[in-house]
């Protein structure tokens, strides 16, 4: 990822689905990204995404996000409006250590952490 950013600094859309990615180290070098599609990888740490000031669309479907607290990092992406997290453990329970809770609602939790989000998993974020 770091090599892409150094040579393609004006890149706006990046598709890296099913690439075997396990981390996003140096994704900040792609500082102009508006859309990032990284579905079906092995991503668990979203902290590197906080540096993407222009990010509007993020597809994280089918990754390895095990803790709802990872969404806090996305709350710092002030332009993020469309997010897909379906297929991650956080959709079932808040973190890997907790038991499944019948009244746990990941949509409501994500909305709390990313209040400016407009769409979550292709449904208006306001619908929890």
Chimera marker file (.cmm) of the C-alpha trace (Angstrom):
<marker_set name="trace">
<marker id="1" x="0.000" y="0.000" z="0.000" r="1" g="1" b="0" radius="0.5"/>
<marker id="2" x="2.796" y="2.419" z="0.829" r="1" g="1" b="0" radius="0.5"/>
<marker id="3" x="4.241" y="2.070" z="-2.694" r="1" g="1" b="0" radius="0.5"/>
<marker id="4" x="0.903" y="2.985" z="-4.242" r="1" g="1" b="0" radius="0.5"/>
<marker id="5" x="0.659" y="6.197" z="-2.236" r="1" g="1" b="0" radius="0.5"/>
<marker id="6" x="4.104" y="7.433" z="-3.117" r="1" g="1" b="0" radius="0.5"/>
<marker id="7" x="3.518" y="7.064" z="-6.853" r="1" g="1" b="0" radius="0.5"/>
<marker id="8" x="-0.232" y="7.685" z="-7.048" r="1" g="1" b="0" radius="0.5"/>
<marker id="9" x="-0.735" y="10.548" z="-4.618" r="1" g="1" b="0" radius="0.5"/>
<marker id="10" x="-3.794" y="11.835" z="-6.509" r="1" g="1" b="0" radius="0.5"/>
<marker id="11" x="-5.600" y="8.474" z="-6.494" r="1" g="1" b="0" radius="0.5"/>
<marker id="12" x="-9.305" y="8.900" z="-5.626" r="1" g="1" b="0" radius="0.5"/>
<marker id="13" x="-10.681" y="5.342" z="-5.857" r="1" g="1" b="0" radius="0.5"/>
<marker id="14" x="-8.888" y="2.169" z="-4.807" r="1" g="1" b="0" radius="0.5"/>
<marker id="15" x="-10.216" y="-1.396" z="-5.120" r="1" g="1" b="0" radius="0.5"/>
<marker id="16" x="-8.241" y="-3.974" z="-3.159" r="1" g="1" b="0" radius="0.5"/>
<marker id="17" x="-10.903" y="-6.584" z="-2.428" r="1" g="1" b="0" radius="0.5"/>
<marker id="18" x="-9.786" y="-10.184" z="-1.881" r="1" g="1" b="0" radius="0.5"/>
<marker id="19" x="-6.080" y="-9.302" z="-1.867" r="1" g="1" b="0" radius="0.5"/>
<marker id="20" x="-5.079" y="-11.030" z="1.351" r="1" g="1" b="0" radius="0.5"/>
<marker id="21" x="-4.459" y="-7.700" z="3.123" r="1" g="1" b="0" radius="0.5"/>
<marker id="22" x="-3.925" y="-8.039" z="6.841" r="1" g="1" b="0" radius="0.5"/>
<marker id="23" x="-3.053" y="-4.428" z="7.650" r="1" g="1" b="0" radius="0.5"/>
<marker id="24" x="-3.394" y="-0.924" z="6.277" r="1" g="1" b="0" radius="0.5"/>
<marker id="25" x="0.037" y="0.360" z="7.233" r="1" g="1" b="0" radius="0.5"/>
<marker id="26" x="0.946" y="3.492" z="5.284" r="1" g="1" b="0" radius="0.5"/>
<marker id="27" x="-2.497" y="3.846" z="3.649" r="1" g="1" b="0" radius="0.5"/>
<marker id="28" x="-2.146" y="7.486" z="4.727" r="1" g="1" b="0" radius="0.5"/>
<marker id="29" x="0.237" y="7.969" z="1.797" r="1" g="1" b="0" radius="0.5"/>
<marker id="30" x="-2.892" y="7.699" z="-0.402" r="1" g="1" b="0" radius="0.5"/>
<marker id="31" x="-4.118" y="10.950" z="1.122" r="1" g="1" b="0" radius="0.5"/>
<marker id="32" x="-6.480" y="11.878" z="-1.742" r="1" g="1" b="0" radius="0.5"/>
<marker id="33" x="-8.604" y="8.720" z="-1.494" r="1" g="1" b="0" radius="0.5"/>
<marker id="34" x="-12.352" y="9.294" z="-1.619" r="1" g="1" b="0" radius="0.5"/>
<marker id="35" x="-13.413" y="5.660" z="-2.047" r="1" g="1" b="0" radius="0.5"/>
<marker id="36" x="-11.689" y="2.598" z="-0.611" r="1" g="1" b="0" radius="0.5"/>
<marker id="37" x="-12.945" y="-0.917" z="-1.316" r="1" g="1" b="0" radius="0.5"/>
<marker id="38" x="-11.103" y="-3.498" z="0.797" r="1" g="1" b="0" radius="0.5"/>
<marker id="39" x="-13.785" y="-6.161" z="1.250" r="1" g="1" b="0" radius="0.5"/>
<marker id="40" x="-12.932" y="-9.786" z="2.011" r="1" g="1" b="0" radius="0.5"/>
<marker id="41" x="-9.457" y="-9.312" z="3.395" r="1" g="1" b="0" radius="0.5"/>
<marker id="42" x="-8.149" y="-9.902" z="6.910" r="1" g="1" b="0" radius="0.5"/>
<marker id="43" x="-8.215" y="-6.322" z="8.226" r="1" g="1" b="0" radius="0.5"/>
<marker id="44" x="-8.745" y="-5.898" z="11.976" r="1" g="1" b="0" radius="0.5"/>
<marker id="45" x="-7.067" y="-2.545" z="12.776" r="1" g="1" b="0" radius="0.5"/>
<marker id="46" x="-8.627" y="0.602" z="11.302" r="1" g="1" b="0" radius="0.5"/>
<marker id="47" x="-6.387" y="3.177" z="13.026" r="1" g="1" b="0" radius="0.5"/>
<marker id="48" x="-4.473" y="3.998" z="9.833" r="1" g="1" b="0" radius="0.5"/>
<marker id="49" x="-7.669" y="5.235" z="8.157" r="1" g="1" b="0" radius="0.5"/>
<marker id="50" x="-7.891" y="8.304" z="10.423" r="1" g="1" b="0" radius="0.5"/>
<marker id="51" x="-5.467" y="10.119" z="8.114" r="1" g="1" b="0" radius="0.5"/>
<marker id="52" x="-7.727" y="9.879" z="5.052" r="1" g="1" b="0" radius="0.5"/>
<marker id="53" x="-9.376" y="13.305" z="5.250" r="1" g="1" b="0" radius="0.5"/>
<marker id="54" x="-11.310" y="12.965" z="1.976" r="1" g="1" b="0" radius="0.5"/>
<marker id="55" x="-12.630" y="9.426" z="2.460" r="1" g="1" b="0" radius="0.5"/>
<marker id="56" x="-16.353" y="9.249" z="1.661" r="1" g="1" b="0" radius="0.5"/>
<marker id="57" x="-16.966" y="5.556" z="0.866" r="1" g="1" b="0" radius="0.5"/>
<marker id="58" x="-15.425" y="2.605" z="2.701" r="1" g="1" b="0" radius="0.5"/>
<marker id="59" x="-16.210" y="-1.064" z="2.073" r="1" g="1" b="0" radius="0.5"/>
<marker id="60" x="-14.955" y="-3.325" z="4.878" r="1" g="1" b="0" radius="0.5"/>
<marker id="61" x="-17.333" y="-6.218" z="4.250" r="1" g="1" b="0" radius="0.5"/>
<marker id="62" x="-16.108" y="-9.656" z="5.264" r="1" g="1" b="0" radius="0.5"/>
<marker id="63" x="-12.983" y="-8.605" z="7.137" r="1" g="1" b="0" radius="0.5"/>
<marker id="64" x="-11.748" y="-9.447" z="10.639" r="1" g="1" b="0" radius="0.5"/>
<marker id="65" x="-13.062" y="-6.496" z="12.655" r="1" g="1" b="0" radius="0.5"/>
<marker id="66" x="-13.678" y="-7.954" z="16.103" r="1" g="1" b="0" radius="0.5"/>
<marker id="67" x="-14.110" y="-4.863" z="18.282" r="1" g="1" b="0" radius="0.5"/>
<marker id="68" x="-16.745" y="-2.166" z="17.828" r="1" g="1" b="0" radius="0.5"/>
<marker id="69" x="-14.224" y="0.345" z="19.264" r="1" g="1" b="0" radius="0.5"/>
<marker id="70" x="-12.396" y="0.187" z="15.909" r="1" g="1" b="0" radius="0.5"/>
<marker id="71" x="-15.259" y="2.317" z="14.539" r="1" g="1" b="0" radius="0.5"/>
<marker id="72" x="-13.981" y="5.228" z="16.648" r="1" g="1" b="0" radius="0.5"/>
<marker id="73" x="-11.181" y="5.674" z="14.145" r="1" g="1" b="0" radius="0.5"/>
<marker id="74" x="-13.699" y="6.061" z="11.342" r="1" g="1" b="0" radius="0.5"/>
<marker id="75" x="-15.497" y="8.724" z="13.353" r="1" g="1" b="0" radius="0.5"/>
<marker id="76" x="-12.440" y="10.899" z="12.680" r="1" g="1" b="0" radius="0.5"/>
<marker id="77" x="-12.979" y="10.613" z="8.914" r="1" g="1" b="0" radius="0.5"/>
<marker id="78" x="-15.277" y="13.625" z="8.783" r="1" g="1" b="0" radius="0.5"/>
<marker id="79" x="-16.419" y="13.091" z="5.171" r="1" g="1" b="0" radius="0.5"/>
<marker id="80" x="-17.223" y="9.384" z="5.523" r="1" g="1" b="0" radius="0.5"/>
<marker id="81" x="-20.832" y="8.925" z="4.465" r="1" g="1" b="0" radius="0.5"/>
<marker id="82" x="-21.075" y="5.321" z="3.166" r="1" g="1" b="0" radius="0.5"/>
<marker id="83" x="-19.740" y="2.379" z="5.179" r="1" g="1" b="0" radius="0.5"/>
<marker id="84" x="-20.113" y="-1.370" z="4.722" r="1" g="1" b="0" radius="0.5"/>
<marker id="85" x="-19.147" y="-3.652" z="7.628" r="1" g="1" b="0" radius="0.5"/>
<marker id="86" x="-21.461" y="-6.610" z="7.032" r="1" g="1" b="0" radius="0.5"/>
<marker id="87" x="-19.738" y="-9.955" z="7.552" r="1" g="1" b="0" radius="0.5"/>
<marker id="88" x="-17.507" y="-8.821" z="10.433" r="1" g="1" b="0" radius="0.5"/>
<marker id="89" x="-17.717" y="-10.130" z="13.990" r="1" g="1" b="0" radius="0.5"/>
<marker id="90" x="-18.852" y="-6.695" z="15.236" r="1" g="1" b="0" radius="0.5"/>
<marker id="91" x="-22.184" y="-7.303" z="13.521" r="1" g="1" b="0" radius="0.5"/>
<marker id="92" x="-22.847" y="-10.143" z="16.001" r="1" g="1" b="0" radius="0.5"/>
<marker id="93" x="-21.267" y="-8.887" z="19.230" r="1" g="1" b="0" radius="0.5"/>
<marker id="94" x="-19.304" y="-5.829" z="20.445" r="1" g="1" b="0" radius="0.5"/>
<marker id="95" x="-15.969" y="-7.638" z="20.802" r="1" g="1" b="0" radius="0.5"/>
<marker id="96" x="-14.431" y="-11.093" z="20.562" r="1" g="1" b="0" radius="0.5"/>
<marker id="97" x="-14.491" y="-11.652" z="24.330" r="1" g="1" b="0" radius="0.5"/>
<marker id="98" x="-18.163" y="-10.819" z="24.874" r="1" g="1" b="0" radius="0.5"/>
<marker id="99" x="-20.998" y="-13.285" z="24.517" r="1" g="1" b="0" radius="0.5"/>
<marker id="100" x="-23.664" y="-12.638" z="21.918" r="1" g="1" b="0" radius="0.5"/>
<marker id="101" x="-26.278" y="-10.338" z="23.411" r="1" g="1" b="0" radius="0.5"/>
<marker id="102" x="-29.851" y="-10.587" z="22.094" r="1" g="1" b="0" radius="0.5"/>
<marker id="103" x="-30.407" y="-6.820" z="22.306" r="1" g="1" b="0" radius="0.5"/>
<marker id="104" x="-27.036" y="-5.829" z="20.774" r="1" g="1" b="0" radius="0.5"/>
<marker id="105" x="-27.552" y="-3.649" z="17.719" r="1" g="1" b="0" radius="0.5"/>
<marker id="106" x="-24.343" y="-2.985" z="15.797" r="1" g="1" b="0" radius="0.5"/>
<marker id="107" x="-26.067" y="-0.405" z="13.595" r="1" g="1" b="0" radius="0.5"/>
<marker id="108" x="-26.935" y="1.747" z="16.616" r="1" g="1" b="0" radius="0.5"/>
<marker id="109" x="-23.416" y="1.360" z="18.021" r="1" g="1" b="0" radius="0.5"/>
<marker id="110" x="-21.753" y="2.321" z="14.730" r="1" g="1" b="0" radius="0.5"/>
<marker id="111" x="-24.039" y="5.335" z="14.388" r="1" g="1" b="0" radius="0.5"/>
<marker id="112" x="-23.024" y="6.518" z="17.878" r="1" g="1" b="0" radius="0.5"/>
<marker id="113" x="-19.343" y="6.314" z="16.957" r="1" g="1" b="0" radius="0.5"/>
<marker id="114" x="-19.766" y="7.802" z="13.464" r="1" g="1" b="0" radius="0.5"/>
<marker id="115" x="-22.655" y="10.289" z="13.825" r="1" g="1" b="0" radius="0.5"/>
<marker id="116" x="-22.152" y="11.856" z="10.378" r="1" g="1" b="0" radius="0.5"/>
<marker id="117" x="-22.585" y="8.498" z="8.582" r="1" g="1" b="0" radius="0.5"/>
<marker id="118" x="-25.409" y="8.500" z="6.009" r="1" g="1" b="0" radius="0.5"/>
<marker id="119" x="-25.450" y="4.846" z="4.856" r="1" g="1" b="0" radius="0.5"/>
<marker id="120" x="-24.448" y="1.706" z="6.726" r="1" g="1" b="0" radius="0.5"/>
<marker id="121" x="-24.490" y="-1.560" z="4.786" r="1" g="1" b="0" radius="0.5"/>
<marker id="122" x="-26.437" y="0.134" z="1.964" r="1" g="1" b="0" radius="0.5"/>
<marker id="123" x="-29.292" y="1.154" z="4.300" r="1" g="1" b="0" radius="0.5"/>
<marker id="124" x="-29.765" y="4.696" z="5.657" r="1" g="1" b="0" radius="0.5"/>
<marker id="125" x="-27.752" y="4.863" z="8.887" r="1" g="1" b="0" radius="0.5"/>
<marker id="126" x="-30.703" y="6.413" z="10.696" r="1" g="1" b="0" radius="0.5"/>
<marker id="127" x="-32.517" y="3.063" z="10.455" r="1" g="1" b="0" radius="0.5"/>
<marker id="128" x="-31.275" y="1.128" z="13.459" r="1" g="1" b="0" radius="0.5"/>
<link id1="1" id2="2" r="1" g="1" b="0" radius="0.2"/>
<link id1="2" id2="3" r="1" g="1" b="0" radius="0.2"/>
<link id1="3" id2="4" r="1" g="1" b="0" radius="0.2"/>
<link id1="4" id2="5" r="1" g="1" b="0" radius="0.2"/>
<link id1="5" id2="6" r="1" g="1" b="0" radius="0.2"/>
<link id1="6" id2="7" r="1" g="1" b="0" radius="0.2"/>
<link id1="7" id2="8" r="1" g="1" b="0" radius="0.2"/>
<link id1="8" id2="9" r="1" g="1" b="0" radius="0.2"/>
<link id1="9" id2="10" r="1" g="1" b="0" radius="0.2"/>
<link id1="10" id2="11" r="1" g="1" b="0" radius="0.2"/>
<link id1="11" id2="12" r="1" g="1" b="0" radius="0.2"/>
<link id1="12" id2="13" r="1" g="1" b="0" radius="0.2"/>
<link id1="13" id2="14" r="1" g="1" b="0" radius="0.2"/>
<link id1="14" id2="15" r="1" g="1" b="0" radius="0.2"/>
<link id1="15" id2="16" r="1" g="1" b="0" radius="0.2"/>
<link id1="16" id2="17" r="1" g="1" b="0" radius="0.2"/>
<link id1="17" id2="18" r="1" g="1" b="0" radius="0.2"/>
<link id1="18" id2="19" r="1" g="1" b="0" radius="0.2"/>
<link id1="19" id2="20" r="1" g="1" b="0" radius="0.2"/>
<link id1="20" id2="21" r="1" g="1" b="0" radius="0.2"/>
<link id1="21" id2="22" r="1" g="1" b="0" radius="0.2"/>
<link id1="22" id2="23" r="1" g="1" b="0" radius="0.2"/>
<link id1="23" id2="24" r="1" g="1" b="0" radius="0.2"/>
<link id1="24" id2="25" r="1" g="1" b="0" radius="0.2"/>
<link id1="25" id2="26" r="1" g="1" b="0" radius="0.2"/>
<link id1="26" id2="27" r="1" g="1" b="0" radius="0.2"/>
<link id1="27" id2="28" r="1" g="1" b="0" radius="0.2"/>
<link id1="28" id2="29" r="1" g="1" b="0" radius="0.2"/>
<link id1="29" id2="30" r="1" g="1" b="0" radius="0.2"/>
<link id1="30" id2="31" r="1" g="1" b="0" radius="0.2"/>
<link id1="31" id2="32" r="1" g="1" b="0" radius="0.2"/>
<link id1="32" id2="33" r="1" g="1" b="0" radius="0.2"/>
<link id1="33" id2="34" r="1" g="1" b="0" radius="0.2"/>
<link id1="34" id2="35" r="1" g="1" b="0" radius="0.2"/>
<link id1="35" id2="36" r="1" g="1" b="0" radius="0.2"/>
<link id1="36" id2="37" r="1" g="1" b="0" radius="0.2"/>
<link id1="37" id2="38" r="1" g="1" b="0" radius="0.2"/>
<link id1="38" id2="39" r="1" g="1" b="0" radius="0.2"/>
<link id1="39" id2="40" r="1" g="1" b="0" radius="0.2"/>
<link id1="40" id2="41" r="1" g="1" b="0" radius="0.2"/>
<link id1="41" id2="42" r="1" g="1" b="0" radius="0.2"/>
<link id1="42" id2="43" r="1" g="1" b="0" radius="0.2"/>
<link id1="43" id2="44" r="1" g="1" b="0" radius="0.2"/>
<link id1="44" id2="45" r="1" g="1" b="0" radius="0.2"/>
<link id1="45" id2="46" r="1" g="1" b="0" radius="0.2"/>
<link id1="46" id2="47" r="1" g="1" b="0" radius="0.2"/>
<link id1="47" id2="48" r="1" g="1" b="0" radius="0.2"/>
<link id1="48" id2="49" r="1" g="1" b="0" radius="0.2"/>
<link id1="49" id2="50" r="1" g="1" b="0" radius="0.2"/>
<link id1="50" id2="51" r="1" g="1" b="0" radius="0.2"/>
<link id1="51" id2="52" r="1" g="1" b="0" radius="0.2"/>
<link id1="52" id2="53" r="1" g="1" b="0" radius="0.2"/>
<link id1="53" id2="54" r="1" g="1" b="0" radius="0.2"/>
<link id1="54" id2="55" r="1" g="1" b="0" radius="0.2"/>
<link id1="55" id2="56" r="1" g="1" b="0" radius="0.2"/>
<link id1="56" id2="57" r="1" g="1" b="0" radius="0.2"/>
<link id1="57" id2="58" r="1" g="1" b="0" radius="0.2"/>
<link id1="58" id2="59" r="1" g="1" b="0" radius="0.2"/>
<link id1="59" id2="60" r="1" g="1" b="0" radius="0.2"/>
<link id1="60" id2="61" r="1" g="1" b="0" radius="0.2"/>
<link id1="61" id2="62" r="1" g="1" b="0" radius="0.2"/>
<link id1="62" id2="63" r="1" g="1" b="0" radius="0.2"/>
<link id1="63" id2="64" r="1" g="1" b="0" radius="0.2"/>
<link id1="64" id2="65" r="1" g="1" b="0" radius="0.2"/>
<link id1="65" id2="66" r="1" g="1" b="0" radius="0.2"/>
<link id1="66" id2="67" r="1" g="1" b="0" radius="0.2"/>
<link id1="67" id2="68" r="1" g="1" b="0" radius="0.2"/>
<link id1="68" id2="69" r="1" g="1" b="0" radius="0.2"/>
<link id1="69" id2="70" r="1" g="1" b="0" radius="0.2"/>
<link id1="70" id2="71" r="1" g="1" b="0" radius="0.2"/>
<link id1="71" id2="72" r="1" g="1" b="0" radius="0.2"/>
<link id1="72" id2="73" r="1" g="1" b="0" radius="0.2"/>
<link id1="73" id2="74" r="1" g="1" b="0" radius="0.2"/>
<link id1="74" id2="75" r="1" g="1" b="0" radius="0.2"/>
<link id1="75" id2="76" r="1" g="1" b="0" radius="0.2"/>
<link id1="76" id2="77" r="1" g="1" b="0" radius="0.2"/>
<link id1="77" id2="78" r="1" g="1" b="0" radius="0.2"/>
<link id1="78" id2="79" r="1" g="1" b="0" radius="0.2"/>
<link id1="79" id2="80" r="1" g="1" b="0" radius="0.2"/>
<link id1="80" id2="81" r="1" g="1" b="0" radius="0.2"/>
<link id1="81" id2="82" r="1" g="1" b="0" radius="0.2"/>
<link id1="82" id2="83" r="1" g="1" b="0" radius="0.2"/>
<link id1="83" id2="84" r="1" g="1" b="0" radius="0.2"/>
<link id1="84" id2="85" r="1" g="1" b="0" radius="0.2"/>
<link id1="85" id2="86" r="1" g="1" b="0" radius="0.2"/>
<link id1="86" id2="87" r="1" g="1" b="0" radius="0.2"/>
<link id1="87" id2="88" r="1" g="1" b="0" radius="0.2"/>
<link id1="88" id2="89" r="1" g="1" b="0" radius="0.2"/>
<link id1="89" id2="90" r="1" g="1" b="0" radius="0.2"/>
<link id1="90" id2="91" r="1" g="1" b="0" radius="0.2"/>
<link id1="91" id2="92" r="1" g="1" b="0" radius="0.2"/>
<link id1="92" id2="93" r="1" g="1" b="0" radius="0.2"/>
<link id1="93" id2="94" r="1" g="1" b="0" radius="0.2"/>
<link id1="94" id2="95" r="1" g="1" b="0" radius="0.2"/>
<link id1="95" id2="96" r="1" g="1" b="0" radius="0.2"/>
<link id1="96" id2="97" r="1" g="1" b="0" radius="0.2"/>
<link id1="97" id2="98" r="1" g="1" b="0" radius="0.2"/>
<link id1="98" id2="99" r="1" g="1" b="0" radius="0.2"/>
<link id1="99" id2="100" r="1" g="1" b="0" radius="0.2"/>
<link id1="100" id2="101" r="1" g="1" b="0" radius="0.2"/>
<link id1="101" id2="102" r="1" g="1" b="0" radius="0.2"/>
<link id1="102" id2="103" r="1" g="1" b="0" radius="0.2"/>
<link id1="103" id2="104" r="1" g="1" b="0" radius="0.2"/>
<link id1="104" id2="105" r="1" g="1" b="0" radius="0.2"/>
<link id1="105" id2="106" r="1" g="1" b="0" radius="0.2"/>
<link id1="106" id2="107" r="1" g="1" b="0" radius="0.2"/>
<link id1="107" id2="108" r="1" g="1" b="0" radius="0.2"/>
<link id1="108" id2="109" r="1" g="1" b="0" radius="0.2"/>
<link id1="109" id2="110" r="1" g="1" b="0" radius="0.2"/>
<link id1="110" id2="111" r="1" g="1" b="0" radius="0.2"/>
<link id1="111" id2="112" r="1" g="1" b="0" radius="0.2"/>
<link id1="112" id2="113" r="1" g="1" b="0" radius="0.2"/>
<link id1="113" id2="114" r="1" g="1" b="0" radius="0.2"/>
<link id1="114" id2="115" r="1" g="1" b="0" radius="0.2"/>
<link id1="115" id2="116" r="1" g="1" b="0" radius="0.2"/>
<link id1="116" id2="117" r="1" g="1" b="0" radius="0.2"/>
<link id1="117" id2="118" r="1" g="1" b="0" radius="0.2"/>
<link id1="118" id2="119" r="1" g="1" b="0" radius="0.2"/>
<link id1="119" id2="120" r="1" g="1" b="0" radius="0.2"/>
<link id1="120" id2="121" r="1" g="1" b="0" radius="0.2"/>
<link id1="121" id2="122" r="1" g="1" b="0" radius="0.2"/>
<link id1="122" id2="123" r="1" g="1" b="0" radius="0.2"/>
<link id1="123" id2="124" r="1" g="1" b="0" radius="0.2"/>
<link id1="124" id2="125" r="1" g="1" b="0" radius="0.2"/>
<link id1="125" id2="126" r="1" g="1" b="0" radius="0.2"/>
<link id1="126" id2="127" r="1" g="1" b="0" radius="0.2"/>
<link id1="127" id2="128" r="1" g="1" b="0" radius="0.2"/>
</marker_set>
